[in-house]
Amino acid sequence: MQTRVHPSHKTLGVLFTSLFSRFLLSPLLAFLPFPVCTRPRVQLRSRNLMEKQDLDFVLVPLGLLSLVAYHLWLLYRISRHPTTTVIGINAINRRIWVQTMMEDPAKNGVLAVQTLRNNIMASTLLASTAIMLSSLIVVLMTNGGSSSRLRGRGFVVGDTSDLGLSIKFFSILVCFLLAFLLNVQSIRYYSHAGILVNVPVKSHRAAPALAAEFVARALNRGSYFWSLGLRAFYFSFPLFLWVFGPIPMASCCFVLVVMLYFLDVYSGWGEERAEEEMEGWVGRVTVHGDC
C-alpha cells in the first residue's frame, strides 16, 4: 500500500532545502580550499582567470610608471644640478678633456684617437648584441609552439593568451631595436669627434673657443646616445620577466629603480667645486680665444 505525501509537505521540503543551501551550505563551501560541485568550479575558474588578467592591467603600468618617473627626475637633476649626477659630472670632464687634447694634438693626438676608438668598440658591441637579440625575438614570435608551452605552465601568473604574448615579445623587440639605433648614433658622433679632436685650436683663428665647444658637444652627444642605448638594455630585463607574469615584471622595475639611483646619483663632487672648475675652464678657453 503506497502512502501519499501531502503537497504542503513537498513545499516545505523544497523551502527547507533552498534555505539550507543558501544560508548554511554556501558559506561553508566558501571556506573550503577546493571546489565541491561542478558549477561553482567553473565559476571559480573564470573568476580566477579574470583576476589574473587584471594583474597585467595594474602591475605592468605601475612598474613602467616608476621607471618613467625616475628618468624624468634624473633628467631634471642633469639639467638643473649636473654635479649631483654621474652623467653631468662626466659631461663636464669630457669638455675639459677635449680642450686639453686640442691644445697640443701632436702630443695628445694618439691618446685621443685611442680613447675614442675604445668608445666606438663599446658602442659597436652593444649594437651588434641588440640586433642579434632582435633577430632571436623575431624567431620566437614566429614560432607558434612557444606560446602553447608557456600557456600550459602553472607558474605563469597573468595573461597567457596569444595576443598577450605577442604584445610582450613585440615590446622586447622594440626595446632592442631602439638600443641598436641609439648605439649607431653613438658611433656616428664618436667618429665625428675622432676627426675633429685632432684639429689644433690655433688653426681656428676666427673662434677657437667655439671649435673646442663644438667638439665637446659632439663627444657628449655620442656619450648620451651610448647611455640611452644602455638604458634600453636595462629596460629589457622587466620586459623579459613580463613573459612570466606581471608580478616578476613589477618587482624587477622597482629593483631596477633602486639600483639605477645608486648608479646615477653622486653627492661627493660639490656645487662650489664644480663652479670653480667650470669658471677656470671657461677662463682658459677665453684666453686661448683672445690670442
C-alpha positions in Angstrom: 0.0 0.0 0.0 1.5 3.3 -1.1 1.5 6.3 1.1 0.7 9.7 -0.4 2.8 12.7 0.5 0.8 15.8 1.1 1.6 18.7 -1.3 2.2 21.0 1.6 4.9 18.7 2.9 6.7 18.9 -0.5 6.6 22.6 -0.5 8.0 22.7 3.0 10.8 20.3 1.9 11.8 22.4 -1.1 11.7 25.6 1.0 13.9 24.0 3.7 16.4 22.7 1.1 16.7 26.1 -0.5 17.2 27.9 2.8 19.7 25.3 4.0 21.8 25.6 0.8 21.7 29.4 0.7 22.3 30.3 4.3 24.3 27.3 5.7 25.9 25.3 2.9 27.1 28.1 0.7 29.1 29.9 3.5 30.7 26.6 4.5 31.7 25.8 0.9 33.2 29.3 0.5 35.8 28.5 3.2 36.8 25.2 1.7 40.2 25.2 -0.2 38.8 23.1 -3.1 35.6 23.2 -5.1 32.9 20.7 -4.3 30.5 20.8 -7.2 30.9 21.3 -10.9 29.0 24.6 -11.3 30.9 26.6 -8.6 34.2 25.1 -10.0 33.5 26.7 -13.4 32.6 30.0 -11.8 35.7 29.9 -9.6 38.0 29.2 -12.6 36.5 32.0 -14.6 36.8 34.4 -11.6 40.5 33.4 -11.0 41.2 33.9 -14.7 39.7 37.4 -14.7 41.8 38.2 -11.6 45.0 37.0 -13.2 44.3 39.1 -16.3 43.6 42.1 -14.1 47.1 41.9 -12.6 48.5 42.8 -16.0 46.4 46.0 -16.1 47.5 47.1 -12.6 51.1 46.0 -12.0 52.5 46.5 -15.5 51.6 50.2 -15.8 52.7 50.7 -12.2 56.1 49.3 -12.9 56.6 51.2 -16.2 55.3 54.4 -14.4 58.0 54.0 -11.8 60.8 53.8 -14.4 59.4 56.7 -16.4 59.1 58.9 -13.2 62.6 58.1 -12.2 64.1 59.0 -15.5 62.1 62.3 -15.6 63.5 63.1 -12.2 67.0 62.1 -13.4 66.6 64.4 -16.5 65.7 67.3 -14.2 68.7 66.7 -12.0 71.0 66.5 -15.0 69.7 69.8 -16.5 69.4 71.8 -13.2 72.1 70.2 -10.9 74.5 68.3 -13.2 77.2 67.9 -10.5 74.9 65.7 -8.4 74.7 63.1 -11.2 77.4 60.9 -12.7 76.2 61.8 -16.3 76.6 65.5 -15.6 80.0 65.1 -14.0 81.2 63.1 -16.9 79.9 65.7 -19.4 81.9 68.4 -17.6 85.1 66.3 -17.6 84.7 65.5 -21.2 84.6 69.2 -22.1 87.8 69.7 -20.2 89.4 66.7 -21.8 88.6 67.9 -25.3 90.1 71.3 -24.6 93.3 69.6 -23.2 93.6 67.3 -26.2 93.1 70.1 -28.8 95.7 72.3 -27.2 98.6 70.0 -28.4 97.4 67.5 -31.0 100.9 66.4 -31.8 101.4 65.2 -28.2 97.9 64.1 -27.3 96.5 63.0 -30.7 97.3 59.3 -30.3 95.8 59.2 -26.8 92.6 61.0 -28.1 92.2 58.6 -31.0 92.7 55.5 -28.9 90.2 56.7 -26.3 87.5 57.4 -28.9 88.3 54.1 -30.6 87.6 52.3 -27.4 84.3 54.1 -27.1 83.4 53.1 -30.7 84.2 49.5 -30.0 81.9 49.5 -26.9 79.1 51.0 -28.9 79.7 48.5 -31.7 79.5 45.6 -29.3 76.2 46.8 -27.9 74.7 47.5 -31.3 75.7 44.0 -32.5 74.2 42.4 -29.4 71.0 44.4 -29.8 70.4 43.4 -33.4 71.3 39.8 -32.7 68.8 39.6 -29.8 66.2 41.3 -32.1 66.6 38.5 -34.6 66.1 36.0 -31.8 62.9 37.7 -30.6 61.6 37.6 -34.2 62.2 33.9 -34.3 60.4 33.4 -31.1 57.4 35.4 -32.3 57.1 33.4 -35.5 57.4 30.1 -33.6 53.8 29.1 -32.7 54.8 26.4 -30.3 56.3 28.7 -27.7 53.0 30.3 -26.8 51.3 26.9 -26.2 54.2 25.8 -24.0 54.0 29.0 -21.9 50.3 28.7 -21.6 50.5 25.3 -20.1 52.8 26.3 -17.3 51.2 26.8 -14.0 53.8 29.2 -12.7 52.9 31.9 -15.3 50.5 34.3 -13.5 48.8 36.7 -15.8 47.6 36.9 -19.3 48.9 33.9 -21.4 46.8 34.4 -24.5 48.3 34.6 -28.0 47.6 38.4 -28.1 49.2 39.0 -24.7 52.4 37.0 -25.6 52.6 38.8 -28.9 52.5 42.2 -27.2 55.2 41.1 -24.7 57.6 39.8 -27.4 56.9 42.9 -29.6 57.7 45.2 -26.7 61.0 43.4 -26.2 61.7 43.6 -29.9 61.1 47.4 -29.9 63.4 47.8 -26.9 66.3 46.1 -28.7 65.7 47.9 -32.0 65.8 51.2 -30.1 69.0 50.1 -28.4 70.5 49.3 -31.8 69.6 52.7 -33.3 70.9 54.6 -30.3 74.2 52.8 -30.3 74.5 53.5 -34.1 74.0 57.2 -33.4 76.7 57.0 -30.7 79.1 55.5 -33.2 78.3 58.4 -35.6 79.1 61.1 -33.1 82.2 59.3 -31.8 83.5 59.1 -35.4 83.0 62.8 -36.0 84.7 63.6 -32.7 87.7 61.4 -33.5 88.5 63.5 -36.6 87.7 66.9 -35.1 89.7 66.4 -31.9 92.9 66.2 -33.8 92.4 69.7 -35.3 94.6 72.2 -33.4 92.8 75.0 -31.6 95.3 77.5 -33.0 94.3 76.7 -36.6 90.8 78.2 -35.8 91.8 81.8 -36.0 88.2 83.2 -36.0 86.8 81.4 -33.0 89.0 78.7 -31.4 86.8 78.5 -28.3 83.8 77.7 -30.4 85.7 74.9 -32.1 86.6 73.2 -28.8 83.0 73.6 -27.7 81.7 72.1 -30.9 83.9 69.0 -30.5 82.9 68.7 -26.8 79.2 68.8 -27.8 79.8 66.0 -30.4 81.6 63.9 -27.9 78.9 64.5 -25.2 76.1 63.6 -27.7 77.9 60.4 -28.5 78.1 59.6 -24.8 74.5 60.5 -24.3 73.3 58.2 -27.0 75.5 55.4 -25.6 73.9 55.9 -22.2 70.4 55.8 -23.7 71.3 52.6 -25.6 72.5 51.1 -22.3 69.2 52.2 -20.7 67.3 50.3 -23.4 69.1 47.2 -22.4 68.1 47.9 -18.8 64.5 48.2 -19.8 64.6 44.8 -21.5 65.0 43.0 -18.1 61.5 43.8 -16.9 60.1 43.1 -20.3 61.7 39.7 -20.3 60.3 38.9 -16.9 56.9 40.1 -18.1 56.7 36.9 -20.1 56.4 35.0 -16.8 53.8 37.3 -15.3 53.2 40.9 -14.1 54.5 40.2 -10.6 58.1 39.5 -11.6 57.9 42.4 -14.0 56.8 44.9 -11.4 59.3 43.6 -8.9 62.1 44.0 -11.4 61.1 47.6 -12.2 61.2 48.6 -8.5 64.6 46.8 -8.0 65.9 48.5 -11.2 64.9 51.9 -10.0 66.8 51.5 -6.7 69.8 50.1 -8.5 69.9 52.9 -11.0 69.6 55.5 -8.3 72.8 54.3 -6.7 74.5 54.2 -10.1 73.3 57.7 -11.3 73.5 59.9 -8.2 76.7 61.2 -6.7 76.9 63.7 -3.9 80.7 64.0 -3.3 81.5 66.4 -6.1 80.0 69.6 -4.6 78.4 72.5 -6.3 81.0 75.1 -5.3 83.9 73.0 -6.5 82.2 72.3 -9.9 81.5 76.0 -10.4 85.1 76.9 -9.7 86.4 74.3 -12.2 83.9 75.4 -14.8 84.9 79.1 -14.3 88.6 78.1 -14.7 87.9 76.1 -17.9 85.9 79.0 -19.3 88.7 81.4 -18.5 91.3 79.1 -20.2 89.1 79.0 -23.3 88.7 82.7 -23.3 92.4 83.3 -23.1 93.1 81.0 -26.0 90.3 82.7 -27.9 91.9 86.1 -27.5 95.4 85.0 -28.6 
